[in-house]
Amino acid sequence: MGFGEITYNVPLWAAMISWAIAQGSKIILTLITEKRFDATRIVGTGGMPSSHSALVMALTFSVGKYNSFGSPLFAMALIFSFVVMYDAAGIRRAAGKQAEIINMLLLKHEVPDMEKLKELLGHTPLEVFVGGLLGIAVGFWI
């Protein structure tokens, strides 16, 4: 068993491809909706679709496809996916909303030497859902 075997790990590739498609689509959607090119979207968090959801669901459904949907490994991956997706739409989204309010307060009160907080952290439920669907499709396709 060697490191070269990683090149044949289909669930890993499904997850990585799904993430790349989701992140790449954020650049295209920004170009369409905001009429500007933003290369930072390739590594940025938040936005449509959720790359976290796409990544974990591609991994999960690829594991199910190659190891059986009745396997303990699939069950573990599915629970892991639900936790990640819940976090993306819940906790990280709430943190982004809090950052937005703090940034407004900082701007209003002109606090010196305070760096603006990142606001686009989490996802709406729709962004998580679309990312999950993308991941399922890639997980079955790969």
N, C-alpha and C positions, 0 to 999 in steps of 0.2 A: 504494500500500500504506500503510494508516494504522492508527493505534491502534484504531480502531473494529472492525477485522477480528478482533480478539481475541474479540469476542462470538460469532463464528461458528466458533471453534476447538473443534470437537467433542471431540477427545482431551483438551484442557485441561479442558473442562467435565466430562467423564466422570471424570477424576482428582479434581476438586474435589468432585463429588457423592459419589463413593465415599468420600473422606475424611470428608465431613460425615456420611454414614450410619454409618460406623464409629465416629466420635467420639460421635455421638448415641446409638448403641446402648450405648456404655460407661456413659452416664448411666442408661439404662434397666436395664442389667444390675446396676449398683451398687444401684439402687433395689430390684430384685428380690432379689438375694443378700444385701445388707447392710441392707436395710430403711431406707435413708437416701438423701436427695437430695444429690448432690455435683456442683454445677455446674462445679467445676474440672476434671472429667473431660473436658469438651468440648475442652480444650487440653492435657490431661495426656498423658504418654507411658506406654507399657506397657498391659497389660490386653487383654481380649478385645473385639473382634477387633483385630488389628494394623492401624492406619490407614495406616501406612507401606506395608505390603504391599498393602492395598486400593488406595491411591493409585497406586502404580507399576504394578500389574497392570491397573487400569482404563485407565491411559494406554497401556500396552503393547498391550492387546487392542483398544482403540479405534484405535490407529495401525494395527494389523494389519487391522482391519475396513475402514478407509478408504484404506489405502495398499498393501494386499496383505500376506498373511502370508509371502510370499516376498521381501519388500523388505528392503534393507539397513537401512532405518529401523526396521522391526519387530525385526530381529535385534539392533540396537543397544539398543532399548528393553527387549527381553527380558533381555539380559545385564545391563543396568543394574538391572532389577528383581531379578534373582537376587542381585546384590551387596547391594542394600538389604535384601532379605529375610534373607540370610545374616547381615548385620550386626545386624539386629534380634534374631535368635534366638541369635546367638553372642556377639559382642563386647559389645553393649549389655546383654545379659542378664547376662554375667559381671561387668560393671561394677556392675550393680544388686546382685548377690550380695555383691560386695566392700563396697559401701556399707552393706549390712545388717550385715555383720560389724564394720566400723569403728564403726557406730552403737552396736552392743552393747558394744564395748570402751570407747567414750567414756562411755556411760551407767554402766558398771560402775566406771570409774575417775574419774567426775565431773570431766571436763576442762572448765574454765571457758571461757566465751566461744567455744565451738565449736558452730557451727550443725550441726544434724542433716543428714546427706547424703540426697539423694533416692534411694530404693531401687527404685522402680518405673520402670525405664528401658527394659528390653528385653522380649522376649516368649518364651513357650514355643513350641515348634514347632507345637503345635495352634493357638495364637493367630495365628501367621504363616500357617498353612495356611488357616484360616477367613478371615482378611483377604484372602489371595490369591484365594480363591474368590469373595468378595464383589466384589473388583475385576474379576475376569473377567466376572462376571455384569453388572456395571454397564457395563463396556467394550463388551460385546455389545449391551446394551439401548439405550445412548445413540446 
